[in-house]
């Protein structure tokens, strides 16, 4: 079993709230045959925990989450202008 926790500090609670709401629908408590991911929010931080059976599954889950987070962040910046 492999486990990793990634913390993103946005420095702004509003942005952290937007990011949490945007990706929580996709990854909040998601589970596959080989892994699962959870997301938590603390003030201006997001904490994403990934648990996977193997490193290949972990990489796949992590890549999906990072892609979702990056896209959500870009869209939130456009909407804040």
C-alpha positions as CSV (number, residue, x, y, z in Angstrom):
1,X,0.0,0.0,0.0
2,X,1.4,3.4,-1.0
3,X,0.2,6.7,0.5
4,X,0.9,10.3,-0.2
5,X,-0.5,13.6,1.1
6,X,-0.2,16.8,-0.9
7,X,-0.9,20.2,0.6
8,X,-1.7,23.2,-1.6
9,X,-1.5,26.5,0.1
10,X,-3.4,29.1,-2.0
11,X,-2.9,31.9,0.5
12,X,-6.5,32.9,0.0
13,X,-9.5,31.2,1.6
14,X,-11.8,32.2,-1.2
15,X,-9.6,30.5,-3.8
16,X,-9.2,27.4,-1.6
17,X,-13.0,27.2,-1.2
18,X,-13.4,27.5,-5.0
19,X,-10.8,24.8,-5.6
20,X,-12.3,22.5,-3.0
21,X,-15.8,22.9,-4.4
22,X,-14.6,22.4,-8.0
23,X,-12.7,19.2,-7.5
24,X,-14.5,17.7,-4.5
25,X,-17.3,16.5,-6.8
26,X,-14.8,14.5,-8.8
27,X,-12.4,13.2,-6.2
28,X,-14.1,13.6,-2.8
29,X,-14.0,10.1,-1.4
30,X,-13.5,8.5,-4.9
31,X,-12.4,5.0,-4.9
32,X,-11.2,2.6,-7.7
33,X,-10.1,-1.0,-7.6
34,X,-6.5,0.0,-7.0
35,X,-6.7,3.3,-5.1
36,X,-8.6,6.1,-3.5
37,X,-8.4,9.8,-2.9
38,X,-9.7,12.2,-0.3
39,X,-9.7,16.0,-0.1
40,X,-9.8,18.2,2.9
41,X,-9.8,21.9,3.4
42,X,-8.1,23.9,6.1
43,X,-8.5,27.7,5.8
44,X,-6.5,28.6,2.6
45,X,-5.1,25.0,2.2
46,X,-6.2,21.9,0.4
47,X,-4.9,18.6,1.5
48,X,-5.3,15.7,-0.9
49,X,-4.5,12.2,0.3
50,X,-4.0,9.4,-2.2
51,X,-3.8,5.7,-1.2
52,X,-3.0,3.2,-3.9
53,X,-2.1,-0.4,-4.2
54,X,0.9,0.3,-6.5
55,X,2.9,3.3,-7.8
56,X,1.3,3.1,-11.3
57,X,-2.2,3.6,-9.8
58,X,-0.9,6.4,-7.6
59,X,0.7,8.2,-10.5
60,X,-2.6,7.9,-12.5
61,X,-4.7,9.2,-9.7
62,X,-2.2,12.0,-8.9
63,X,-2.1,13.1,-12.6
64,X,-5.9,13.2,-12.8
65,X,-6.1,15.3,-9.6
66,X,-3.4,17.7,-10.7
67,X,-5.0,18.2,-14.1
68,X,-8.4,18.9,-12.5
69,X,-6.9,21.3,-10.0
70,X,-4.9,23.1,-12.6
71,X,-7.9,23.6,-14.9
72,X,-10.1,24.7,-12.0
73,X,-7.5,27.2,-10.8
74,X,-7.1,28.7,-14.3
75,X,-10.9,29.0,-14.7
76,X,-11.2,30.6,-11.2
77,X,-8.6,33.2,-12.1
78,X,-10.5,34.1,-15.3
79,X,-13.8,34.4,-13.4
80,X,-12.2,36.6,-10.7
81,X,-11.1,39.2,-13.2
